[in-house]
Amino acid sequence: LRMGVAEMISVTWLPSLVKVIHERFPRMSVELDEALTHDLIERLGQGSLDLILIPGRVPGYSVTPLSLGSVEFVWMASPSVEIGDRVLTPKDLQSYPVIALSRESYHHTSIGDWFRSAAAYCRRMDTCKSFSVAASLAAAGLGITLLPPRCYAADIAAGRLKVIQTEPPFPRVEFTATSAIESMQAAAPKVAKLAAQVSDFDPVPARAVARSRV
């Protein structure tokens, strides 16, 4: 099974999924490919992946992706960055350097959408390919970044990162599992269902999930 996964899944419940896959399909080997969203969608379309677990939904596919739940993302920065404790708007934040994932990511696209929703824009955006790098740069005081607080609770508690309160809050992001329509791997849709069962992401709120665009 050739499975592409987003970083958020790799650092949370992916090991549990692989364990269940081997229990259910003991003769199956798993080839994992962690990459940014747009790259995974492209490889699925090219037939080099059987299944992808990503934020958002794959456009143009007749098969409805299975929801894996949603994840909260919030803006964070080093306490050394002089932002204060007031609630900030996109226009308030547009003057700060933003640290985001690369353009091939859903993360990058959704950040742009959030700023544009308030007629604002990022005046400077540095990019990298992982949340851990973005968090490290933000903790060093080099800009603000958008991170899942469930993964950085220790950094927040230790004072390395501080949550920035915003209005509007950043929409929750839904993750989905999509199998290739023409995949020769018949088990791919079954593994997608296993992923939906194993996922420990929050149930999808009816109105609070980011629009699924890539």
N, C-alpha and C positions, 0 to 999 in steps of 0.2 A: 504494500500500500504506500503510494507516494503522497505524503500529506504535507501541505504547507500551512504554517502557523504564524500568527502575529506574536510579537514579543510579549504582550500582555498575557497571553495564554501560556507561553513558555515558562513564565516566572510564577505562575499560579497553579493551575490544575492539570497541566499537560502530563506530568508523571503519573497521576492517577488514571488518566485516560489510556496511556500506553499500557499500564498494568491491566486494565480491564480488557483492552484489545487482545492482549496475549492470553488472557483467561478465556475469552470467548472464541478466539481464533488461534489456537496454539501453534498452527503451522504457518501462520502469516508473519512475515518480516515487515518492519515499518521503516520507511525512509523519510526522515524528517527534514524539512527545509524551512528555516526561519528567515523571513524577509519582510519587506515593506508591502503594504496592501496592494498597490498598483502592480508591483512585480508579481505577486502571487496570483492576482486575477489574470494577468497576461499569460503566466505559465499554465494556469488551468485551461484557458482558451486554446493554447497551443497543444494541449494534451500531454504536457510533461508532468502534470500533477493530477491525482485522482480526486483529491478533496482538499478544500482550504477552509481554515478557521480564522475569520478576519473581523475587523470592525466594519460596520456598514453592510450593504447588500450588493451582490454582483449584478450589474445592469445588463439587461438584454437576455437573461436566461429564462427559459420557460418553466424550469423547475424552481419552486418557491424555496428559498433558503430556510433552514431550520434556525430558530432563534436560540442563542446560547445565553441569553440574559443581557443585562446592561451593567455598565461600570460608571461610577462617578469620577469625574475629572475636575480638578480645581487649579486655579493659578497659585503658584508658589514662588517665593524668592528668599534670598538670604535675609535674616533680620538686619544685616548691615545696610541693606538697600532702604533708603528713606522713603517709605511709602505711607506709613502711618496706619492707623487702625480703622479709618473710615471706609465705608463701602464705595468701591470705585466702578466706574463705567468703562466701556471699551474706549471711549475718547480720553478718559483719564489715563488709561494704560498705554495708549498708542505711542506715547513719547518715550517709553522704556524699551530697551533692547529686549527682543523676544528670542528665546531659545526653543527651537522646535525640531521635530523629526524632518527628514528630507522630503522633498517635493513629491516623491513617490508614495508617501504615506497618507493614510486617511487623516492622521493627526494634523498634518500640515494644512490640508484642505479645510478641515473643520475649524481650525484657528482663524483662517482667512474669512470663513463664513461668519464666525462670531463677531469679528470686528466690523465686517461690512453690514451686519444686521443693524448696527447703530451708526451707519455712515462714517465709520472710522477705518483706519488702516494701520498696519505695522510700518513704522518708519525704518526699522532695521530688524531683520530676522536672521540669526545665525542658525545653521542646521547641523544635525548629526544623525546617527542611525540607531540610537537606542535611548530609552528613558534613563538608564543609569548614567550615561554621559551627560544628558541634559540636566539631570539632577545634580551631578557633580559641578557642572559649570554654574548652575544657579546658586548652589551652596557657596561657591567662591565669590559671589556677588557680581557676576558678569551679566545678569539679566533676569527676567522673569520667565517662568516656564509652566507648562500645563502638565500635571502629573496625576496619577490615580492615588488618592490619599491612603488607600488600603495597603499600598506597597511601600509607603514612605512614612508610616506612623512613627517609626523609631527616629528618623531624622527630624520630624516635627517635634517629638518629645525632647530630643537632645538639643534643640535650638539651632540645628543646622539649616532648617528650612522653616518658613513661616507661610501659613495659608493667607491668601489675599481674598477678602470678601468682595464679591462683585455683584452688580445688578445690570443686566440679567446674569443669573448664575450660568455657568457653562452647561449646556444640555447633556444629560446622560448619554452615553454611547452604547448602542446595541451591537453585540457581536453575533455573527451567524456562521453556520456551517453549510457549505455548498459543494456538492459533488459534480464532477464533470459529466455532462449528458452522454457523451460518447465514450466514456471510460471503459476499458476492458476489465477493470477491477469491480466485479459485481458486489463486493462487500462494502464499497465506499458509502452508499446511502445508509447501510446498517451502522457503519462506524459513525456517520454523522448523527444518527439517533443516540448512539452511545455517548457522544460528546455532549449532546443536550442533556442527557441524564447525569453525567459526571460533573458538568459545569457548576461551580459554586458562585457564579455571578448572580446579581440580584434579579428578581423578576422584572420584566419590562413594564414600566409605568405606561399608561395609555397615552399620556400627552407629553411626558418629560424626556423622551428619547430624541436624540439628534436625528434630523432627517438623513435617510440612508443614501448619501451621494458619495461618489469617489472621484 
